[in-house]
Amino acid sequence: MKSTPIAQPSVVETLMWLLDRPSFYGDEGPITDAIAERLSRQALAGPTRRYANSIVGPVTRGTGGPKLLLAGHTDVVRTEHELPPRIEGDRIYGPGAADMKSGLAVMLDLIEHERAAFERGVDLTLVFYAKEEGPFVDNELGRVLDEDGELHDVDLAICLEPSDNKLSLGASGSIHATVRFTGTTAHSARPWQGKNAIHAAGQFLCDLGALTPREVTLDGLLYRSVFSANMAQGGRGRNVVPDRFELNLNHRFSPDRTLEQAQADVLALVGDRAEVIFTDLSPAAPPHAHHPMVLALIESGVAAVEPKQAWTDVARFAQAGIAAVNFGPGDNAQAHQKNEHTSLAKLLAGREILLRYLGRLAESAK
């Protein structure tokens, strides 16, 4: 006798629907098509606007209430998964389950099942965008913000990055730079005839290892600026003194520093010991802890309020002059993991927090 499948809440069904549609970085076209078709079945305030494999959905307009944007990326990191997407107890497994299809599921579920809670009091926009999990310049949110002028009128954007239903404020900026040490080749039997580029990096690496985080408190939240060497390459052969040695230097900097100031900090650290080539530049974002719409989100029952000691697209919104915060139901620790999963309890709780929040915003508009 076959067992009857257990009925799942609509947001769980939507997350499974998303997980059944692979969307690894660079292959977001099919899921974008599927989301666009799903949005077309809703009574939106206007047609969806598509930019490459990214979509802007104007849900409600003309309410006279606050203008809120919910944003989520459709791409996921290509990691190893042993079985197809599935539910086991409180866990739902699949590529992107935590980062960040759980957030996308909440976005879709709220407009499909909870319109009455906000449609007369909140001008709501949804943005589904591609290529977040790669270089800053390839992220399609940049193109969306450049080309869709209406988005610059929103009062607050929420990135539904996995945060365990905690409100993560601000974002650390991130710089990647190649630090290139040069020397002169020689036979390793006669090293005095050359200059060893790897040895030339020795003191710099010692100085780097001795650095302590620079700490700053903004809006009552502690942010840390740090430097890390995380890749290295060089050398021509086992019997050759190397004439080139390169390090990838990553600088994560607090929101009180501009991108230009952070670049100057990198150059000051390296000094004249090596050449610096900046390869990836991502600005920081302020916390906006006292923004009225952020305070309303806090009062809607978020699990905690914390600083974001990493980079997210709230910084891209900040660069465009748009206040933004991070809040999502996904398990933060599961992002990019083998057999990635997220908690169904957190998924349901996150949906209820955002539903209360939308209701609170709508009430404030009366």
Secondary structure by P-SEA (a helix, b strand, c coil): cccccccccaaaaaaaaaaacccccccaaaaaaaaaaaaaaccccccccccccbbbbbcccccccbbbbbbbbcccccccccccccccccccccccccccaaaaaaaaaaaaccccccccccbbbbbbbccccccccccaaaaaaacccccccccccccccccccccccbbbbbbbbbbbbbbbbcccccccccccccccaaaaaaaaaaccccccccccbbbbbbcccccccccccccccccbbbbbbbbbbcccccaaaaaaaaaaaacccbbbbbcbbbbbbccccccaaaaaaaacccccccccccccaaaaaaaaccccbbbbcccccccccccbbbbaaaaaaaaaaaaaaaaaaaaaac
